[in-house]
Amino acid sequence: LTMETATQEKAESAIPVTTLSPPESNTTFLGGTTWCVALSGVSQIDLQNALDWTCGLGMADCSPIQEGGACFDPDTLVSHASYAFNNYYQQNENSEIACNFGGTAVLTRRDPSHGKCSYAAPGSAAKSPAPSLLEGRRANFIWLKFAGIFLLLYLRR
């Protein structure tokens, strides 16, 4: 009876136990920085809707992708969406949900900056010079951000 118990205990200790880590709010890869960019090959309509939301209710700084801005060229939807998505992602502390946009975005470890166009990296996203004035406004729009994400997911159906 004791030999059976010892054999059973030995067998149980040899069985690997799989544990899952909880999702982390900051998705910066180990030893590197991440940027959020538009996923190539997605529907142009979905990408345009996500870009419109990001520059509107998402309150990303989209002035560099306006005509004459440092990131206007190349003048493509993917390029403009990538800049806006990354700006939003960095302003929202690299949160996983801040780089989804209805499935139109993806994280990358390659800096997408080019020429005069510099993409924000963690900690470098421009913050408002008067946060106390916009803090309440931003807090009031949090629910709108989530509503926009859900709307994008709904429209994607």
N, C-alpha and C positions, 0 to 999 in steps of 0.2 A: 504494500500500500504506500509506503514512503518512497519507494523507487518510482512508482507511477506518478506521484505528486511532483517529485523532482523533475521527471521527464516532461510533465505537462508545463511546469513553470519555465523550464528551459525553452520549450517550444514557443510559449507565449512571449518570452522576452526576445525571441528572434524575429517576431512578426513586426515589420516596420509600421509605425503609426504616422499617418499623414496629417499634418496640421496646416491650416490655411492662415496666412497672415491677413490681418484686417486691411482694408484699403487705406492708403495714406492720403492726406489732403494735399500734400506737396508731391508732385510727380517728377521732380527733378531727378534725373538718372544719377546713380552713384558716380562720383568723379566727374560730373559734367553739368552742363546747362541745357535746358530744353526751351524750344520755341514752338509755338502753335502755328501751323500753316494750313492752307486749304488743301484738301485731298483732291488730287487730279483724277479726272474720270467721273466725277459726280455730276448730277444733273445741273445744268446751267441755271435753271429756275430755282432749284434748292439753294445753290450757291449765292445767287442774287438776293433771295429772301433772307438768307443768313447775314449777308453783308449789310443789307438795309437795316436789319434789326441791330446789328453790332454798332453801326454808326448812328443809329437813332436811339432807341430805348436802352441799348447796351452802353451808351455813352462813351464809346471808345473815341480816341482822338484820331479822326480820319482826315484831318487837314493835310497831312503829307501826301495823301493819295489823290488830292484834288488837282486839277490842271495847274501846272506851275509848281507843284509841291515836289519835294526831294524824292518821293517814292511814287510819283505819277507814272513814270516809265519803268518797266514796260506797261503800256496801257492795256492790260488784260484783266479780266474778271478774277482769274486765279491769283494774279499778283496783288491786286488791290484787296481781295478778301484775305489773303495771307497776312498782309500788313495789319489790317483791322483786327483779325482774329488774334494775332499775337499781342497787339496792344491791349485788347480786352483781357486776354489770358494773363499777361504780366500785371495788369492793374488789379486782378483778382487773385493774386498771390499763387499763381501756378496751380490752382485747384483743378482736379480732373474734370469736373463738370464745366469748367470755364474753357475747355478746348474740345467741345463736341459739336455745337452748332448744327444739331439735327443730323449728325453723322457726316458732315461736310468737311471736318477738320481732323488733323492728326498731329501728334507730337513728333518733333525731330530733334536730333542732337547736332545737326548741321546748321550753323548760323546762316540764315537766309539773307543777311545784309548784302547789298551790292552797290557799287558806285557811291553816290552821295546818300543813298538810302540806308539808314541804320535802324535795324530792328531792335527793340528794347529787349534787354535780358533781365533776369531776376534782380529786383532792387533798383532798376534803372528807369522803369516806366515813369513818365512825368506825372507828378502829383499836382493837384491844384495848389496855387500859391495861397489860397485862403480856404483851407479845409473846413474851418468852422462854418462858413457860409454854405458850402455844398454838402456837408456831412449829413444834414437832415434830409436834403433832397435825394441824396444817394440812398439813404436808408429807406425812403419812401418808394424808391424804384426797385428795390430788391425783389418784391413780389412780381413786378412787371417783367423783370429779367427771367424769372422762372416761368411766367406765363408765356413769354416769347419763345422760350426753349420748347415748352410743351406745344405751342402753336406750330413751330417748325416741325416737330415730330409728327403732329397730326396731319399737316399738309403733305408730309412725305409719304403718307399711306397711299 
